[in-house]
Amino acid sequence: MNIVKQVITSIGKWFVSIIEAILFAKDSEFIAIEKFDWIETIESNYLIILKEFTAFYTKNSIPFFDDISSSQKQIVEKNKWKSLILLAFHKTNPIYEITFIKTNSIVQKIPNVTSVMFSVLEKDTHILPHRGIYKGLLRCHLGLIIPENNKDCWLNVNGKIKNWNSGKCFVFDDTFQHEAFNKTNESRVILIIDFLRPTKSRWKFYANKWIILLLSKSQLVTEITDIYAKK
């Protein structure tokens, strides 16, 4: 059975790589934020997002990512990375629209959002090198609570480094190998937003949406979204 799964996985990866080559031109690791008009809106409202997160976090626990997604166990030490997933491939966590009303309103200004999550990286943590599953998505990081010595807190994408800053965004292609470090004595908190990569033609846009729909049915995603259904 394991061999069958490996073969199916290999075929799936091959198929996705062909689709990516057809739909998307080669791009750099980090995408210029000037290409996205909504970045300014997100950054100018970051204190509102931070306030909602802080109000929730002071009264509620956030699960460790490896407890809700088995694939994360391979890349991070246990109890080091917390993730509050609000939206995963268009499937909404019930608390999102109830507890994070203002955050939801702000994020809705971003075209074609697929996933949203708060990410808490505990002190002295290293997320090992890994890759995203599909080039049709881009990822935005918004800094919320960043250690004072942010030079010791960074993201390495294919050898290129970005340090997080409070209230500032950067966008990158997570299909490049990347890893995260927090070598400080403080926690790092960011908002992660995944959205459809812009395309130059309508047929590519809809083809991309179709691939996203297929990926939403994969075990990597349903393992997380099934948690909402049980609530």
Residue pairs with C-beta under 8 A, 6 or more apart in sequence:
16 133
16 134
16 211
19 207
19 211
20 134
20 135
20 136
20 175
23 135
23 136
23 199
23 204
23 207
23 208
24 135
24 136
24 197
24 199
27 173
28 173
29 157
29 158
29 160
29 172
29 173
29 176
29 178
30 157
30 160
30 162
30 170
30 171
30 172
30 173
31 138
31 171
31 172
31 173
32 171
33 39
33 169
33 170
33 171
35 171
35 198
36 140
36 171
38 109
38 110
38 111
39 140
39 169
39 171
41 106
41 109
42 106
42 107
42 109
42 110
42 140
42 142
42 169
42 193
43 142
43 167
43 168
43 169
45 106
46 142
46 143
46 144
46 166
46 167
47 167
48 102
48 103
48 106
49 102
49 103
49 106
49 142
49 144
49 191
50 144
50 145
52 99
52 100
52 101
52 102
52 103
53 100
53 103
53 118
53 144
53 189
53 191
56 84
56 99
56 100
57 120
62 82
62 83
62 84
62 118
62 120
63 82
63 83
63 84
64 78
64 79
64 80
64 81
64 82
64 83
65 72
65 76
65 81
65 82
65 83
65 119
66 72
66 73
66 76
66 78
66 81
68 83
68 85
68 223
68 224
68 227
69 83
69 220
69 223
69 224
70 223
71 220
72 81
74 128
74 130
75 127
75 128
75 129
75 130
76 125
76 126
76 127
76 128
77 125
77 126
79 122
80 121
80 122
80 125
81 119
81 120
81 121
81 122
81 125
81 127
82 119
82 120
82 122
83 117
83 118
83 119
83 120
84 93
84 117
84 118
84 120
85 93
85 115
85 116
85 117
85 224
86 92
86 93
86 95
86 96
86 100
86 103
86 104
86 116
86 117
86 118
87 93
87 96
87 113
87 114
87 115
87 116
87 117
88 115
88 117
88 221
88 224
88 225
89 114
89 115
89 212
89 215
89 216
89 221
89 225
90 114
90 216
91 216
91 225
91 228
92 228
93 228
94 228
94 231
96 104
96 116
97 104
103 191
107 113
107 116
107 193
110 140
110 193
110 195
111 195
111 196
112 195
112 196
113 193
113 194
113 195
114 137
114 194
114 195
114 196
114 212
115 192
115 193
115 194
116 191
116 192
116 193
116 194
117 191
117 192
118 144
118 189
118 190
118 191
118 192
119 189
119 190
119 191
119 192
120 187
120 188
120 189
121 127
121 153
121 180
121 182
121 187
121 188
121 189
122 182
122 187
123 182
123 184
123 185
123 186
123 187
124 182
124 183
124 184
124 185
125 180
125 181
125 182
126 179
126 180
126 181
126 182
127 179
127 180
127 181
128 179
129 177
129 178
129 179
130 177
130 178
130 179
131 174
131 175
131 176
131 177
131 178
132 139
132 173
132 174
132 175
133 175
133 215
133 218
133 220
134 175
134 211
134 212
134 215
135 173
135 175
135 197
136 196
136 197
136 208
136 211
136 212
137 174
137 194
137 195
137 196
137 197
137 212
138 171
138 172
138 173
138 174
138 194
138 195
138 196
138 197
139 171
139 172
139 173
139 174
139 192
139 193
139 194
140 169
140 170
140 171
140 192
140 193
140 194
140 195
141 155
141 164
141 169
141 170
141 171
141 172
141 190
141 191
141 192
142 167
142 168
142 169
142 190
142 191
142 192
142 193
143 164
143 165
143 166
143 167
143 168
143 169
143 190
144 166
144 189
144 190
144 191
145 166
145 187
145 188
145 189
146 153
146 164
146 165
146 166
146 188
146 189
146 190
147 153
147 182
147 184
147 185
147 186
147 187
147 188
148 184
148 186
149 184
150 163
150 164
150 165
151 163
152 181
152 182
152 183
152 184
153 163
153 164
153 181
153 182
153 183
153 184
153 188
154 161
154 162
154 163
154 164
154 180
154 181
155 161
155 162
155 163
155 164
155 172
155 178
155 179
155 180
155 181
156 178
156 179
156 180
156 181
157 172
157 173
157 174
157 176
157 177
157 178
158 176
158 177
158 178
162 170
162 172
164 188
164 190
172 178
182 188
196 205
196 208
196 209
196 212
197 208
199 205
199 208
215 221
216 222
216 225
